[in-house]
Amino acid sequence: MLITSADLAQFLVPLPETEPYQLLKFNDPEDFLNWVRSHWQQIDCLIVEFSPVVAEIIPLLHQSGILLPAIILVSEPQWSPFPKGNSSDCNVGDLGANLSDPPFYHPAEIRFLSHNLLEVFKTINLAMSRFLELATNFQSGKQSPEDPFPIHQKLVNKLRERLGYLGIYYKRDPQFFLRHQSKEERDLTIDQFRSHYRYIVLNYFSPPPELNEKIDEFVNLAFFTDIPVTHIVEIHMELMDEFAKQLKLEGRSDEILLDYRLTLIDIIAHLCEMYRRSIPRDC
Amino acid sequence: MSALKKTYVLKLYVAGNTPNSVRALKTLKNILENEFQGVYALKVIDVLKSPQLAEEDKILATPTLSKILPPPVRKIIGDLSDREKVLIGLDLLYEELSEEESDRG
């Protein structure tokens, strides 16, 4: 919970003991942000008082990929994040009415007039169920136009847009195939795959403009050398092991490495689509 | 990789199944099969189905043939009916000339 104004804070009562939640209060936005970033997995719901500072924090949360059920407290009509709306937009009884306003944090957030502060805890469950609903809608492909899961959405879009081949005509030379290369050549080729792949992984989530080209290049190389996909998976695993060791040395969790499975899926999907669309000649 | 030096990666952008697109594809396949001895992959892309891809590669007209590999990237716009223009665009003509020269030398 982030409350910046003192007069609002004094209205705050201790959470009823019947509630299964633990309430943590912050009045410094920076503390709040740091704590959310490091403990986001344990948080059930964010409650923030809307203020200009919060408007700066929300994009930072987006950047960190942190999305949680949220209740936005709007203290007075003039505090409304969207001046064009009237005060009734923020009324609890009227939750559906402000859907046309752009969401402040994500489409499942709940706006709440802060003079009802005593009631706010009752809204936590609602905020959570709306958030879950959003997640399920996303999984069944009915996601809202807002993009609540940028990373996953990115992959789906990217594959859909990038791999629209009508057909691929090709001629390959079996001489280039990995299995026909001498041992030295093969080591060289695998090394090349490794360095390409490392570049792609390191840049995958902060893509430089030429990342797609790099993926293309990697996949072309894979196509022309007819490399078994197991090799690509091995390269991925080796790299992940290496990163995991490094993260452990630094005392950090290696959980983030799971995200890089998307990179592998992306590459393999690309390769698969290239073979699927290919119109073979003699070899 | 040295083995990939003579490898061509081409992208042909078409907009649906127009006569121009079909002609371009036919001509190109003909060139690749008859005159080009190397290794290639020609990816045919429908810009109507993959607008994003066309935007990324800055395709302004169709059909457009884009040579991705070997560098530099070159684009040839039109139905590719001017055979010589295509060969020059693909550096194939130049390559043939330099091969002839090296044969003589």
Interface residues (C-beta under 8 A of the other chain):
Chain A: N157 E161 R162 L163 G164 Y165 L166 G167 I168 Y169 Y170 K171 R172 D173 Q175 F176 E185 L188 T189 Q192 N212 D216 N220 L221 F223 F224 T225 M274 R281
Chain B: M1 A3 L4 T7 V9 V14 K29 L32 E33 G38 V39 Y40 A41 L42 K43 V44 I45 D46 K49 S50 P51 Q52 L53 E56 I68 L69
